[in-house]
Every structure is written in C-alpha cells, then in structure tokens.
Amino acid sequence: MRTGSSRRPMTAHTLGTPGKIIAVHISYESRAAERGRRPEAPSYFFKPTSSIAASGETVVRPAGTELLAFEGEIALVIGTAGRHIRTQDAWSHVSAVTAANDWGLYDLRAADKGSNVRNKGRDGYTPLGPSLIPAAEVNPDSLRLRTWKNGQLVQDDTTDAMIFPLRQLLADISQHLTLEAGDVILTGTPAGASVAEPGDIVEVQVDAGELTSGRLISTVTEGRAGFDPALGSLPQVNDTQREEAWGSRASAGLPQAPASMLDQQLRAKLLEAPVAGLSQEMRKRGFNNVTIDGVRPTRSGTKLIGTARTLRFVPNREDLFASHGGGFNAQKRVFDSVDEGEVIVIEARGERGSGTLGDILALRALQRGAAGVVTDGGVRDYATVADIALPVFSQGAHPAVLGRKHVPWDADLTIACGGATVQPGDIIVGDDDGVIVLPPGIAEDVADAALTKETEDGWIADQVKAGHPVDGLFPMNSTWRARYDAAQGHREAAGQTQVEAPATDGEGP
C-alpha cells in the first residue's frame, strides 16, 4: 500500500503545534447503537495540545485506576483557515488526514461532567500519525478506520456510516469559531472502543484506497503517581462505567444482569423501534392511553429503554410532609435501591411547580445502573442533570424542593404518570417523540410490528422522494403492495448472495 505523501514519522514537531484540538462526541451509527442514544446534532469538546503524542510512544494509566479506554479515530488537519465555511467547500480547508487514538480515563468521568478535561486531556492521550494522507487525494465519504488490540481487530468502520458526514462537522464547527491552519479535529469513534491494560498494544490505521496513514502504535504502561486528595477529585468507578468503558457487561467481567434487565434481543429491537411506531402499533391493538404525555428528555437524542420502578408523590400537606418528607423517605429509598436496567417512573400529578429529583439523586441512580428516570413533574439542577449520562424525561426545570408541592409517599405500586397507568415491571421506551408504556406480554410483538412498519415507511419515503404521489402509495394499495413485496424479495435475495460470498478482505492492513 502507498502511504501518505509525508513518509516522515509524524510528531508534534513535524505536524506543528495545533492552535486547538476539537473532538466530536458520538458520530458513527454503530457507536450510537452501542451506546443506546443517537444525537440529533453533533457536539464537541476540546483536548489540550499538550496531550499530543507520536506513534510508538507509551500511554500511562495512573496508579490506582482501572478504566483506560482507547478510541480509534480519523483525525483531520486544517490547512486553510475558515469561518462560516459552506458544507460544499469544507473539504478544501483540510490539508491532511491521519490516524488518532482518543484515549480517556473513565475513572475521572464523574469529576469532569462532560467536559473531558481530566479524563481525556492527560499528557500523551492524543497520539497522531504516523503519516499524513493528503486530503486533496481522497474522498471524505470513503475513508476506512481500523483499530487492533494486541493484534486483534476490534474496530472496523467507514465514514459513509457516520451520522454526521465530515463536511458537515467542519461546516458546523466553523459557524461557531474560526478553524485555523494546523488545527486538528478528532471525528469520533465507531463501535468497538474498549479498555486497555498495562502491557497492551493498541494500533489505529486510516486507509483511503491505496493511501494509508500506517499504524499508529501505543503501548500502555502503569504509572507510579496517584492523585492528591487535597488538590481535587479522586478517581471513582462503578459497574455502569465499567460496562461503558469495556463496551459490554461480559467484556467487563460483570455478572449476568439482574432479572429487571430486558432480554437483550427485545432490547435490541426496542432500540431500533421509534416511539411513534410503537404508539401506532399499540393503537392498532386497542391501547390508546399508554403514552406518558408532556415529558421531554433533558438531552435531545436520548433513547430510554428499561423496566418500570414506580414512585408516587401526593399533594403537599404540612403535617404529612413532617411525617413522610424527611429522613430515608420513599423517594430516597427508591433511588437508593433501583436495580440495573430499571426506569424510575414518578407520579407527580403533572405538577411542574416543584422539582421531583435533582443532581444528587440522578447521580445515585446512575451509580446504581438505572436505565433512566421519567417524571411528570419538574427537575431541579436541570443543566447539571442534563450533563449526567442518565436519560431523564420530565416536564422541565423548576428550582423548588419537594416540600413546596409534593410529599414522597409510597413506591412499587401502580401509579399514574402523564396520563398513563404504569405498573412495576412495565416496559418503558422513550425518545424525542415522548415516552410509551408497553405491557411486557405484548412488547416483543409490538416491537416486531413497529420495525416492519418502519421498513415499509422507509421504502414509501423513497418513492415519494422519487416523485410519486401519495394517493394509493400511503397507505399502499394492492398495486404498490405488490411492488414493495417484490422489492423486498430482491433485497433479501441480494443479501443472501452477499452473505454466502467468500470473504476477500483480511483483517490486516
């Protein structure tokens, strides 16, 4: 294979010191599916230039920590400065493409609350190289990224499978700040990122046809120095962080999920099925009152899936709050005992004039492995809660505490939330369209039907884009149904042929 035009080892010196390093959060479809949340728009964070390292250097896992995670990424080097760059012109501002490894220490994520300063900004946590691929010689929509851990291929994806194309990322960033020559953009990681331990070797490579960055090599070593508790936050981990860092419970060596966790096959189906589609299928079955109305996620693009754990608040009465509001009340008992995979569903009577949880309880639910929280009341510390990696759906923000409107009364019983009846063990699914309650006995059937309808609607949308009128097409009459069935038959046949064909590409570069 031909390497990029620069055959010299690429170090911070040969690259030049960038003015800034901008990193993208979730940007690949495979990573979104792995994490269970798909963003509507790209989001970013900064990494310090002091974190840059060259191929062959070591990356240090500090003493007393366990979750040093690698993320193979494609790095873009800006060649021409620009502000308010048009999408169609964006690639002309890139001078080179290379490999990157966006190392992070999950033990420090809780302290960072989304900024990633400490967990991703450490010295040596942004290795780049080893060679530059000239951007003018490649198609940004057909770059391939691969990562190996100890010689085993663990990440393999292409830029045509990104949620946000590279040109869009460049244009979006430039509408907020000036991109300057030498700036580096880390474009996000696909599924397969995981944990590395001292002695492990992680390699990342970017290919564009015959052009290649070569393998970016990092060897993990154990640090001797720990952290001074007198100066700042100390590392902390829990099973949720372990699962996210390793990519799965099995990979993290965690025990089988408790009974409250959904069957993984059903969970995978619900992850793909939109709430709007589930609602349509429930209505076909005569269920018209299963949406929790009026609630929205604190973070757009959040997907919520789990089994219900219920909590009920009653209207405030001073004598009852005195007897039930303090101490280890019903609210604290639920948040302190929620099991992994459970969604805390709160009945607050639609009263948004008070918070029903805040950042401390959200952190406790996260630490316990909860799948999320749904409340038809308000949320205190709203911005902070939004930064916590816990899906929360609510009526919005309110600064008041419980005693203004609510008394935490009882838990683990049938409740009403947002106009829907919720029983413990019901399956809760939420996305940007809202939240729906699925009786467990019919959930899989509903999910299967919703996915089938989603496929049909996608095909119909393609026909509308091609110029066909909707009359007779939406919904499909017999003629269009026959065309659809024929198209699906051809697609399935093509898929079988592709699966049966022998592999022609190995795992090596």
Secondary structure, DSSP 8 states (H G I E B T S, - for coil): -EE-SB-S---HHHH---S-EEEESS-BHHHHHHHTB--SS--EEEE-GGGEEETT-EEEE-TT---EEE-EEEEEEE-S-BSS--GGGGGGGEEEEEEEE--EEGGGHHHHTT--HHHH-STT-EEEEEEEEEGGGS-GGG-EEEEEETTEEEEEEEGGGBSS-HHHHHHHHHTTS-B-TT-EEE----TT-EE--TT-EEEEEEEETTEE---EEEEEEE-S----TTTS------HHHHHHHHSSTTTTT-----TTS--HHHHHHHHHS-HHHHHHHHHHTT--S-EETT-EESSTTB-EEEEEEEEEEEE--HHHHHHHTSSS-HHHHHHHH--TTEEEEEE-TT--SSBS--HHHHHHHHHHT--EEEESSBBSSHHHHHHSSS-EEES-B----GGGTEEEEEESS-EEETTEEE-TT-EEEEETTEEEEE-GGGHHHHHHHHHHHHHHHHHHHHHHHTT--STTTTTT-HHHHHHHHHHHHHHHHHHHHHHHS-----S--
